[in-house]
């Protein structure tokens, strides 16, 4: 009966019991994923290869083709100076600047 009265008193005061309890097994540096907004990963566009039958882009040292999925994104389009990624429905553009001493072959 005493426990019921204490519970009613605590609830009447609006003090939630669960918030006072801590998990003793949780690491001290634990952070909840939902409490922090996720940061978009950055990608490095290193090269663009466009040929008569193939389009490819080197992103983070790995050759990727249109439509390929990697790291939670999809490579949508490859253009001569940029690539378009789809990241959770949002378009992300990676631009490539041609180095000053590059020979273009045809």
LUMLUM-53900 format. One record per residue (C-alpha): x, y, z. Coordinates in pm, whole numbers, padded with zeros to 5 digits, always signed. Each point is the difference from the previous one (the first is absolute). Layout:
<rs>
XYZ/...
</rs>
This chain:
<rs>
+00000+00000+00000/+00288+00233+00076/+00150-00066-00346/-00329+00094-00168/-00016+00326+00196/+00361+00083-00092/-00069-00072-00367/-00309+00220+00007/+00200+00278+00167/+00282-00024-00254/-00243-00004-00292/-00193+00291+00145/+00321+00203+00022/+00079-00078-00365/+00337-00158+00071/+00060-00283-00243/+00158-00299+00169/+00176-00135-00311/+00205+00314-00060/+00171-00037+00337/+00120-00353-00079/+00335-00038-00174/+00128-00318-00160/+00313-00099+00197/+00129-00206-00296/-00014+00287-00251/+00344+00134-00103/+00084+00345+00134/+00041+00144-00352/-00335-00136-00126/-00210+00241-00211/-00340-00071-00142/-00015-00003-00380/-00338+00175-00010/+00117+00291+00212/+00264+00111-00249/-00072+00087-00363/+00192-00215-00244/+00274+00173-00194/+00022-00054-00373/+00313-00192-00097/+00235+00186-00229/+00124-00163-00319/+00303+00085-00209/-00049+00006-00377/+00343-00081-00141/-00063-00066-00369/-00270-00028-00265/+00024-00243-00292/-00240+00040-00291/+00026-00221-00307/-00228-00109-00283/-00132-00301+00193/+00088+00074+00359/-00029+00274+00261/+00186-00036+00328/+00117+00217+00286/+00274-00063+00253/-00142+00087+00341/+00217-00050+00307/+00245-00207-00208/-00261-00246-00129/-00138-00004-00356/-00379+00034+00003/-00257-00017-00280/-00342+00162-00041/-00267-00170+00208/+00248-00151+00248/-00078+00020+00372/+00274+00052+00259/+00025+00145+00348/-00375+00065+00023/-00014+00206-00323/-00067-00075-00368/+00197+00140-00293/-00272+00145-00221/+00180+00179-00287/+00353+00060-00120/+00078+00318-00194/+00336+00127-00135/+00048+00235+00299/-00218-00145+00277/-00190-00299+00135/-00342-00005+00163/-00062-00223+00302/-00335-00079+00159/+00028+00006+00378/-00328-00091+00175/-00200+00161-00280/+00216+00314-00006/+00225+00080-00297/+00366+00057+00083/+00235+00135-00265/+00372-00074+00003/+00194+00232-00231/+00329-00088-00160/+00255+00259-00100/+00242-00110-00266/+00361+00031+00115/+00203+00257-00194/+00226-00251-00180/-00239-00255-00140/+00012-00120-00357/-00340-00074-00149/+00011-00288-00248/-00263-00062-00261/
</rs>
